[in-house]
Amino acid sequence: MGKRVFRNNLARSDWLLQLHSLFDEGYSLSESLQLLMEFEKGKRKDWCRNLYLALEAGDDLAPQLSAGGFSKEVINIIHLSERYGDLKKGLMNGSSILKKKHELSHKGKKVLSYPLFLFVGLIIMGSILSEGVFPHFLAFFESVDQELPVMTKLVIVLLSIFKLPVLLVLLGIIFLVIIWFRRKSVYEQIHFCMKIPFIRPVMKTILTYYLASQLAPLLVNGFSLHRALVILQEDSQLPFFQIEATSIMQDLINGDLLSESIEKRTYFEGQLSSIIALGEAKGSIGKELEKYANFLFRTTFDRIQHGMTVLQPMLIGLIGIVVMFLFLSMMLPIFHIVDGW
C-alpha cells in the first residue's frame, strides 16, 4: 500500500510541507489532517483518514507514516521531533530530505539513461561480433595458416569470458553476497561499508549528519546530554544510533567528554569532535550541532550531485573506448587480409 499512496518522494515531500504550512498557521495536527483529507482523492484520502483515526485514538504521527512509504530516516526525524522537540521543524526537515532524495533520484536517472542505452548497444554489438564475425575470421585465418592480430585475439578472449554461464555464475555470486550482507547486524554492515574506499567518505558524512540532526533538536530544546542520549538509546528508529548512544553514555560515565568520545569513532567526520568541543567551551553543543547538521545537509547533496554530473561523461568515455577497441579488433583482420592481397 505504501508505495501506491504517493507517486514518489517529491509527492511525500509536498504532503509534509502542506501539513507543516497548516500546522504553522495555527491549526492543530488533527485539524490539519482533516483539511488535507478534503483535498485528497483515492488511496491518499483513505490513508489520510486512517492517519487521522490513529491520531484520534492517541497514536503518534510518525509510526503511521510507514504505511505511506516514508523512509525510516524521515520517520525517525519526525518521531523525535514529535515527542521531544519541534514537530513543525521536524516536518520541514523531513520534507527537505525527501525533496533532495527525489532530486538525486531524478538526476541519477537522467545521468544514467544515456550511458545505459549505449551499454545495451555495446552488448548487442559485442554479441554480434562474438557470435557472427569473429568465428569467420578464426576459420579464415586458420585456413590460410596465419595469426589473427593480437588485439583481435585479446578481444575474442575477453568476449568469451562474458558468456551466459559465466554471467549467471557472477549474478549468483552477487546474489549470495547480498544475502550474506543483509544477514549481518547493522553495526557489521556499516563497518563493512567503511572498508570500501569510495563508499567510506559518503558513509561517514551521512552517519555524522544523522547523529548531529538527532542530538541537536533534543539539546536545543533543553534536554541534558545524558537525557538526550537516553532518548536516542530508547526511541531512535535507527538501530545503529541506539547502539552508539549506549556506547557514548558509557564513555561519559568513565569520565570522557562528548568530544573525546566522538573522536575515538572513526566512522564519524573528524570535524564533528571539533564542533562538539567548541560547543562544550561555549556551553551550546545543541546550537553548534544544529549549524553543523545544516551545513552537512547542504554540502552532502551538492557533492553527490556533482559526482553524478562527473559520472556521465566518464561512463560515456569508457563505453566509447570499448567501442573503439571492438571496431579496431574487427577492422585489423580486414586490413591484414587486404594487405595480403
Summary of the structure (lengths in Angstrom):
residues: 341
radius of gyration: 27.8
end to end distance: 69.8
largest distance: 90.0
contacts: 1002
relative contact order: 0.09
helix: 83%
strand: 0%
